[in-house]
Amino acid sequence: MNFTEHDFKHCMGSFVTGVTIVTTTDASFEPQGVTISSFSSLSLEPPMIAFNLGKESYLHSKILNSDSFAVNILSGGQASLSKKFAEKSGNRWEGVKYQLGMHGAPILDDVAAYIECLTDNIYDGGDHSIITGKVVNLKMAEDKNPLVYYRGGYYLLGEKV
């Protein structure tokens, strides 16, 4: 390899991503969630999604032991929420408004969209796990633009070209 880990991260930062918070409930039915930017659609038939979660993430074991989760696609005004759920410690849920989805995963208020899933498979991906989910419910807010992440910063989605 003729590049460093920093070079790799910086290069990957050139790819604009949406910002999501993946949520679930733990065995005690407490809400859990973490900011994720490595998220994508996987299949149209059946409808499936995938996201990557670091094996050292506090949410990793909770997702591995959960039958369901939700992907909350953040709207333009939710950068502070993304930062809160990306922190390594602290009470992520303090002051956060949400409702439980049809399978018990928290659905955050004011998101651009959400996707509820049943956990399908979990694959090894180096220092991350690749989690796939079968989509069972979704909803979009037509009046909200998504939050995007680019080269280490948050941006509002610009105009369509």
N, C-alpha and C positions, 0 to 999 in steps of 0.2 A: 504494500500500500504506500502510495506517495502522498497521502493526505492525513491530517489529524482528525480526531473526533470533533474538534471545534470546526474544522473546515467542512466536515460532513453536515453538522447541524446548521451551519451558516448557509450552505448550498441548499439544503432542504427547506430552509426558511424562505427561499425565493418562490416556493410554491404556495400560492394563496389557499388557505383552508377556511372552512366554516368553523365555528366554535360551538361545542356542545357540552352539556353536562349530562353524564350518564348517571341515572339514579336507580336505586333498588331499596328494598328493606332487608334488614338482617334477621337473624333467627328470633330476635326479641321484638320484631316489627318496628324497629327504629329506622328512620330514613337515613340513607347513605347516598353519597354522590361525589363525583370528581369531574373536573374539567378534562375534556378529551378533544383533540383536534384531528386525530387520525381515525376518521369515520368515513364510511362510504356505503353506497348501495351495493348489493352483491348479486341479487337475482330478482328478475321480474316474476318468474313463475317457478316456484312459489315466491312471493315477495319476501326478500331477506336483506339484512344489512350486516355489516361487519365493523368492528372497531378494534383498536389495539390498546392494551392496558399494560403498563409496566408491572413487572412481577414484584417490585418493591413497593408498589402503591398500597396504601392502607385498604383500598377497596378490592384489591385483587382476590383475597380469600372470600370476601363477601359475595362477589360476583360468581366465583367458582361454585359457591354453595347456594346460589339462587336459581330458581326456575324461570324468573322473568326480570326484565329491566325496562327502563324507558330511556330514550335518547331525546333530550330537550335541546332543540336547535335555538341558540340564543339570538335575540333581536338586537338591533343596533345600540340600544341604550343599556345593555346589560354587561358591559366590560367589567364593571366592579364586581358583579356576581361571578363572572368567570374567574377573576383573580382570587376571590374568596374561596371558591371551590378548588383552586389550584394549590392553595397553601398546604404545607405539610402537616400543620396542626391548627388548633383553634376550633371554635364551634361554627362550622359551615352553615348550620341551619338557623342560627339566631337571626330573627327578623325576616326570614325567607318565607314567602307565601307560596303555598302549593296545595294541590288536591291529590288524592290517591287515584291512580288509574284503575282500569278494570281488573288488573292482576296484582294490585297493591303497590306498584312503583310510584314514587312521587312525580307528579306533573307540575312543573314550575309555572307560576303565573307570568303572563306577558311575554312568553317565548314566541318566536316566529313560527315554530311548528314543533310538534312532538310525535314520536313514534314509539308505540308500545310493542314489546317483543317477548316471545318465549325463548329462553336460552336454547340454542341448537347444539353447537359444538364449540370446543375450546382447543386451539392448536398451539403448539410451541412456536414461538417466533423470536428466538434469541433471548434478549432480556425483557421481552414483552410476551404476552399471550394474545392470540388473535381470537376474538370472540365473535361468533356468528349468532344471529337471532332471526327467528321467524316472526314477521310483522303480523300483529293481530289487530292493531288499531292505530290510527293516525289522525292528525288534525293540523291544518295550516291556518295562520292568521294572515289573510290577504293584505292587511294594511300595515304589516311590519316587515321591514327589510332585515336580513340577517347580519349579525356581527361577523367580521372576517379577521383573520390573523395573517400578518405578512411581515417577515424579517424582524420578528421580535416585538411587534406592536399590533394594536387593535385598530381597525378601520371600519368606517361605515361603507357599505356597498355603494358604488357610484352609479352613474346613469347607464342605461342599456345602450350598447353601440351596435 
